[in-house]
Amino acid sequence: MKDIEKKILEVAKDRKLPCKVAFKLAEELNISLKEIGDMANKLNIKITNCQLGCFK
């Protein structure tokens, strides 16, 4: 779990994580997007630039 947290904190800028980057991290770490989203929520990091238009 610490690896996921560390990676998200490395790539998040201004407490924001672009959706495209979240997809890339999930693939790199071989985990689900839900796990990325859950950790981002835990770290108070917002998902931005959603590819589906859900988050701005």
Biopython code that builds the backbone (N, CA, C, O; Angstrom):
import numpy as np
from Bio.PDB.StructureBuilder import StructureBuilder

atoms = [
    (1, "MET", "N", (0.825, -1.190, 0.000)),
    (1, "MET", "CA", (0.000, 0.000, 0.000)),
    (1, "MET", "C", (0.866, 1.249, 0.000)),
    (1, "MET", "O", (0.485, 2.254, -0.600)),
    (2, "LYS", "N", (1.993, 1.215, 0.640)),
    (2, "LYS", "CA", (2.885, 2.381, 0.692)),
    (2, "LYS", "C", (3.411, 2.734, -0.697)),
    (2, "LYS", "O", (3.613, 3.910, -0.998)),
    (3, "ASP", "N", (3.636, 1.727, -1.550)),
    (3, "ASP", "CA", (4.106, 2.001, -2.910)),
    (3, "ASP", "C", (3.073, 2.811, -3.687)),
    (3, "ASP", "O", (3.421, 3.742, -4.413)),
    (4, "ILE", "N", (1.813, 2.452, -3.532)),
    (4, "ILE", "CA", (0.737, 3.170, -4.228)),
    (4, "ILE", "C", (0.697, 4.614, -3.741)),
    (4, "ILE", "O", (0.631, 5.549, -4.539)),
    (5, "GLU", "N", (0.737, 4.779, -2.436)),
    (5, "GLU", "CA", (0.702, 6.110, -1.837)),
    (5, "GLU", "C", (1.878, 6.952, -2.330)),
    (5, "GLU", "O", (1.708, 8.108, -2.719)),
    (6, "LYS", "N", (3.049, 6.368, -2.309)),
    (6, "LYS", "CA", (4.262, 7.079, -2.730)),
    (6, "LYS", "C", (4.165, 7.504, -4.193)),
    (6, "LYS", "O", (4.484, 8.645, -4.528)),
    (7, "LYS", "N", (3.731, 6.605, -5.056)),
    (7, "LYS", "CA", (3.624, 6.908, -6.487)),
    (7, "LYS", "C", (2.622, 8.030, -6.748)),
    (7, "LYS", "O", (2.885, 8.940, -7.533)),
    (8, "ILE", "N", (1.472, 7.954, -6.080)),
    (8, "ILE", "CA", (0.453, 8.990, -6.277)),
    (8, "ILE", "C", (0.990, 10.340, -5.834)),
    (8, "ILE", "O", (0.814, 11.342, -6.529)),
    (9, "LEU", "N", (1.642, 10.370, -4.684)),
    (9, "LEU", "CA", (2.194, 11.633, -4.196)),
    (9, "LEU", "C", (3.284, 12.180, -5.116)),
    (9, "LEU", "O", (3.445, 13.394, -5.235)),
    (10, "GLU", "N", (4.028, 11.293, -5.760)),
    (10, "GLU", "CA", (5.083, 11.719, -6.695)),
    (10, "GLU", "C", (4.506, 12.406, -7.926)),
    (10, "GLU", "O", (5.076, 13.381, -8.416)),
    (11, "VAL", "N", (3.389, 11.909, -8.425)),
    (11, "VAL", "CA", (2.857, 12.421, -9.691)),
    (11, "VAL", "C", (1.765, 13.471, -9.529)),
    (11, "VAL", "O", (1.479, 14.217, -10.465)),
    (12, "ALA", "N", (1.158, 13.534, -8.357)),
    (12, "ALA", "CA", (0.087, 14.522, -8.137)),
    (12, "ALA", "C", (0.702, 15.912, -8.006)),
    (12, "ALA", "O", (1.675, 16.110, -7.278)),
    (13, "LYS", "N", (0.131, 16.850, -8.708)),
    (13, "LYS", "CA", (0.577, 18.241, -8.652)),
    (13, "LYS", "C", (-0.529, 19.064, -8.016)),
    (13, "LYS", "O", (-1.684, 18.980, -8.434)),
    (14, "ASP", "N", (-0.194, 19.847, -7.022)),
    (14, "ASP", "CA", (-1.186, 20.702, -6.350)),
    (14, "ASP", "C", (-2.406, 19.921, -5.878)),
    (14, "ASP", "O", (-3.537, 20.396, -5.984)),
    (15, "ARG", "N", (-2.168, 18.715, -5.353)),
    (15, "ARG", "CA", (-3.245, 17.858, -4.837)),
    (15, "ARG", "C", (-4.222, 17.422, -5.925)),
    (15, "ARG", "O", (-5.396, 17.169, -5.655)),
    (16, "LYS", "N", (-3.720, 17.336, -7.161)),
    (16, "LYS", "CA", (-4.564, 16.918, -8.292)),
    (16, "LYS", "C", (-3.863, 15.809, -9.063)),
    (16, "LYS", "O", (-2.648, 15.830, -9.259)),
    (17, "LEU", "N", (-4.666, 14.840, -9.494)),
    (17, "LEU", "CA", (-4.157, 13.703, -10.256)),
    (17, "LEU", "C", (-4.978, 13.569, -11.531)),
    (17, "LEU", "O", (-6.155, 13.215, -11.474)),
    (18, "PRO", "N", (-4.369, 13.850, -12.681)),
    (18, "PRO", "CA", (-5.115, 13.705, -13.934)),
    (18, "PRO", "C", (-5.561, 12.257, -14.146)),
    (18, "PRO", "O", (-4.827, 11.317, -13.840)),
    (19, "CYS", "N", (-6.743, 12.100, -14.661)),
    (19, "CYS", "CA", (-7.330, 10.787, -14.897)),
    (19, "CYS", "C", (-6.391, 9.900, -15.728)),
    (19, "CYS", "O", (-6.189, 8.729, -15.408)),
    (20, "LYS", "N", (-5.839, 10.457, -16.768)),
    (20, "LYS", "CA", (-4.938, 9.707, -17.642)),
    (20, "LYS", "C", (-3.752, 9.144, -16.859)),
    (20, "LYS", "O", (-3.313, 8.021, -17.111)),
    (21, "VAL", "N", (-3.239, 9.921, -15.916)),
    (21, "VAL", "CA", (-2.120, 9.483, -15.090)),
    (21, "VAL", "C", (-2.571, 8.376, -14.130)),
    (21, "VAL", "O", (-1.818, 7.440, -13.862)),
    (22, "ALA", "N", (-3.787, 8.485, -13.621)),
    (22, "ALA", "CA", (-4.329, 7.446, -12.745)),
    (22, "ALA", "C", (-4.410, 6.109, -13.488)),
    (22, "ALA", "O", (-4.067, 5.063, -12.937)),
    (23, "PHE", "N", (-4.863, 6.155, -14.739)),
    (23, "PHE", "CA", (-4.921, 4.935, -15.555)),
    (23, "PHE", "C", (-3.527, 4.347, -15.731)),
    (23, "PHE", "O", (-3.333, 3.137, -15.611)),
    (24, "LYS", "N", (-2.565, 5.207, -16.014)),
    (24, "LYS", "CA", (-1.186, 4.761, -16.237)),
    (24, "LYS", "C", (-0.609, 4.132, -14.959)),
    (24, "LYS", "O", (0.036, 3.085, -15.018)),
    (25, "LEU", "N", (-0.842, 4.768, -13.816)),
    (25, "LEU", "CA", (-0.357, 4.224, -12.547)),
    (25, "LEU", "C", (-0.963, 2.867, -12.248)),
    (25, "LEU", "O", (-0.260, 1.948, -11.827)),
    (26, "ALA", "N", (-2.260, 2.737, -12.463)),
    (26, "ALA", "CA", (-2.934, 1.460, -12.215)),
    (26, "ALA", "C", (-2.297, 0.356, -13.056)),
    (26, "ALA", "O", (-2.071, -0.755, -12.577)),
    (27, "GLU", "N", (-2.016, 0.675, -14.304)),
    (27, "GLU", "CA", (-1.388, -0.318, -15.186)),
    (27, "GLU", "C", (0.026, -0.648, -14.713)),
    (27, "GLU", "O", (0.401, -1.818, -14.637)),
    (28, "GLU", "N", (0.808, 0.382, -14.397)),
    (28, "GLU", "CA", (2.199, 0.183, -13.955)),
    (28, "GLU", "C", (2.271, -0.650, -12.680)),
    (28, "GLU", "O", (3.127, -1.525, -12.546)),
    (29, "LEU", "N", (1.362, -0.369, -11.746)),
    (29, "LEU", "CA", (1.386, -1.043, -10.454)),
    (29, "LEU", "C", (0.567, -2.331, -10.432)),
    (29, "LEU", "O", (0.526, -3.043, -9.429)),
    (30, "ASN", "N", (-0.088, -2.615, -11.570)),
    (30, "ASN", "CA", (-0.906, -3.819, -11.703)),
    (30, "ASN", "C", (-1.993, -3.882, -10.623)),
    (30, "ASN", "O", (-2.184, -4.900, -9.957)),
    (31, "ILE", "N", (-2.699, -2.750, -10.476)),
    (31, "ILE", "CA", (-3.796, -2.662, -9.519)),
    (31, "ILE", "C", (-5.008, -2.059, -10.221)),
    (31, "ILE", "O", (-4.909, -1.564, -11.344)),
    (32, "SER", "N", (-6.139, -2.107, -9.551)),
    (32, "SER", "CA", (-7.365, -1.590, -10.153)),
    (32, "SER", "C", (-7.435, -0.068, -10.051)),
    (32, "SER", "O", (-6.778, 0.550, -9.214)),
    (33, "LEU", "N", (-8.239, 0.508, -10.915)),
    (33, "LEU", "CA", (-8.471, 1.953, -10.853)),
    (33, "LEU", "C", (-9.153, 2.319, -9.540)),
    (33, "LEU", "O", (-8.945, 3.410, -9.008)),
    (34, "LYS", "N", (-9.957, 1.415, -9.027)),
    (34, "LYS", "CA", (-10.628, 1.659, -7.742)),
    (34, "LYS", "C", (-9.595, 1.833, -6.632)),
    (34, "LYS", "O", (-9.755, 2.695, -5.768)),
    (35, "GLU", "N", (-8.552, 1.031, -6.649)),
    (35, "GLU", "CA", (-7.504, 1.155, -5.631)),
    (35, "GLU", "C", (-6.797, 2.508, -5.742)),
    (35, "GLU", "O", (-6.473, 3.130, -4.730)),
    (36, "ILE", "N", (-6.561, 2.956, -6.969)),
    (36, "ILE", "CA", (-5.955, 4.279, -7.174)),
    (36, "ILE", "C", (-6.896, 5.353, -6.642)),
    (36, "ILE", "O", (-6.470, 6.259, -5.926)),
    (37, "GLY", "N", (-8.168, 5.250, -6.992)),
    (37, "GLY", "CA", (-9.156, 6.222, -6.542)),
    (37, "GLY", "C", (-9.308, 6.245, -5.030)),
    (37, "GLY", "O", (-9.407, 7.312, -4.424)),
    (38, "ASP", "N", (-9.325, 5.063, -4.425)),
    (38, "ASP", "CA", (-9.449, 4.978, -2.965)),
    (38, "ASP", "C", (-8.258, 5.637, -2.278)),
    (38, "ASP", "O", (-8.422, 6.361, -1.296)),
    (39, "MET", "N", (-7.068, 5.385, -2.795)),
    (39, "MET", "CA", (-5.876, 5.975, -2.193)),
    (39, "MET", "C", (-5.855, 7.485, -2.417)),
    (39, "MET", "O", (-5.481, 8.241, -1.521)),
    (40, "ALA", "N", (-6.251, 7.920, -3.598)),
    (40, "ALA", "CA", (-6.312, 9.360, -3.870)),
    (40, "ALA", "C", (-7.278, 10.028, -2.894)),
    (40, "ALA", "O", (-6.983, 11.099, -2.364)),
    (41, "ASN", "N", (-8.424, 9.402, -2.657)),
    (41, "ASN", "CA", (-9.387, 9.939, -1.688)),
    (41, "ASN", "C", (-8.774, 10.013, -0.294)),
    (41, "ASN", "O", (-8.924, 11.014, 0.408)),
    (42, "LYS", "N", (-8.091, 8.959, 0.095)),
    (42, "LYS", "CA", (-7.456, 8.909, 1.415)),
    (42, "LYS", "C", (-6.442, 10.039, 1.577)),
    (42, "LYS", "O", (-6.290, 10.600, 2.662)),
    (43, "LEU", "N", (-5.749, 10.365, 0.478)),
    (43, "LEU", "CA", (-4.712, 11.401, 0.506)),
    (43, "LEU", "C", (-5.268, 12.796, 0.201)),
    (43, "LEU", "O", (-4.516, 13.766, 0.102)),
    (44, "ASN", "N", (-6.595, 12.882, 0.055)),
    (44, "ASN", "CA", (-7.249, 14.155, -0.299)),
    (44, "ASN", "C", (-6.721, 14.738, -1.608)),
    (44, "ASN", "O", (-6.497, 15.942, -1.732)),
    (45, "ILE", "N", (-6.529, 13.851, -2.576)),
    (45, "ILE", "CA", (-6.085, 14.260, -3.908)),
    (45, "ILE", "C", (-7.267, 14.093, -4.849)),
    (45, "ILE", "O", (-7.923, 13.052, -4.860)),
    (46, "LYS", "N", (-7.532, 15.120, -5.632)),
    (46, "LYS", "CA", (-8.665, 15.128, -6.558)),
    (46, "LYS", "C", (-8.252, 14.565, -7.911)),
    (46, "LYS", "O", (-7.155, 14.838, -8.398)),
    (47, "ILE", "N", (-9.137, 13.776, -8.514)),
    (47, "ILE", "CA", (-8.946, 13.302, -9.884)),
    (47, "ILE", "C", (-9.413, 14.430, -10.803)),
    (47, "ILE", "O", (-10.509, 14.963, -10.627)),
    (48, "THR", "N", (-8.590, 14.790, -11.777)),
    (48, "THR", "CA", (-8.914, 15.885, -12.693)),
    (48, "THR", "C", (-8.821, 15.424, -14.144)),
    (48, "THR", "O", (-8.321, 14.341, -14.445)),
    (49, "ASN", "N", (-9.314, 16.273, -15.022)),
    (49, "ASN", "CA", (-9.247, 15.996, -16.473)),
    (49, "ASN", "C", (-9.766, 14.606, -16.806)),
    (49, "ASN", "O", (-9.140, 13.856, -17.555)),
    (50, "CYS", "N", (-10.911, 14.277, -16.242)),
    (50, "CYS", "CA", (-11.503, 12.953, -16.434)),
    (50, "CYS", "C", (-11.766, 12.703, -17.922)),
    (50, "CYS", "O", (-12.317, 13.552, -18.623)),
    (51, "GLN", "N", (-11.373, 11.556, -18.370)),
    (51, "GLN", "CA", (-11.548, 11.173, -19.758)),
    (51, "GLN", "C", (-13.022, 10.933, -20.095)),
    (51, "GLN", "O", (-13.400, 10.938, -21.267)),
    (52, "LEU", "N", (-13.851, 10.724, -19.073)),
    (52, "LEU", "CA", (-15.282, 10.524, -19.290)),
    (52, "LEU", "C", (-16.073, 11.805, -19.044)),
    (52, "LEU", "O", (-17.278, 11.859, -19.290)),
    (53, "GLY", "N", (-15.384, 12.830, -18.557)),
    (53, "GLY", "CA", (-16.045, 14.090, -18.279)),
    (53, "GLY", "C", (-16.719, 14.144, -16.910)),
    (53, "GLY", "O", (-17.523, 15.037, -16.645)),
    (54, "CYS", "N", (-16.393, 13.198, -16.052)),
    (54, "CYS", "CA", (-17.011, 13.149, -14.720)),
    (54, "CYS", "C", (-16.411, 14.148, -13.747)),
    (54, "CYS", "O", (-17.115, 14.693, -12.897)),
    (55, "PHE", "N", (-15.129, 14.388, -13.866)),
    (55, "PHE", "CA", (-14.429, 15.295, -12.962)),
    (55, "PHE", "C", (-13.724, 16.349, -13.794)),
    (55, "PHE", "O", (-13.203, 16.058, -14.871)),
    (56, "LYS", "N", (-13.709, 17.569, -13.294)),
    (56, "LYS", "CA", (-13.053, 18.653, -14.036)),
    (56, "LYS", "C", (-11.722, 19.006, -13.472)),
    (56, "LYS", "O", (-11.049, 19.899, -13.988)),
]
sb = StructureBuilder()
sb.init_structure("model")
sb.init_model(0)
sb.init_chain("A")
sb.init_seg("    ")
for serial, (resi, resn, name, xyz) in enumerate(atoms, 1):
    if name == "N":
        sb.init_residue(resn, " ", resi, " ")
    sb.init_atom(name, np.array(xyz, "f"), 0.0, 1.0, " ", f" {name:<3s}", serial, name[0])
structure = sb.get_structure()
